[in-house]
Amino acid sequence: MCEAKVYIVSDASGRPIMEDVILLQPEGDAFLLVNLLGEQKLVRGTLEKVDFLKHRVYLNVPAQQ
């Protein structure tokens, strides 16, 4: 399977915000995340890192999110 887990990076730690993500689509200054069940989440921020081996995506977001 090729699903990923998406993490928010706001400082040195990262917290998961969505699992089983099958689509990460840029939408202006945000990213649309869609998981295996069709749930969607729009997250404003920038792409920090993608770890293909661990199936993890890290997004850097403003502190208020």
Buried (B, 14 or more C-beta within 10 A) or exposed (E): EEEBBBBBBBEEEBEEBBEBBBEBEEEEEBBEBBBEEEEEBEBBBEEBEEEEEEBBBBBEBEEEE
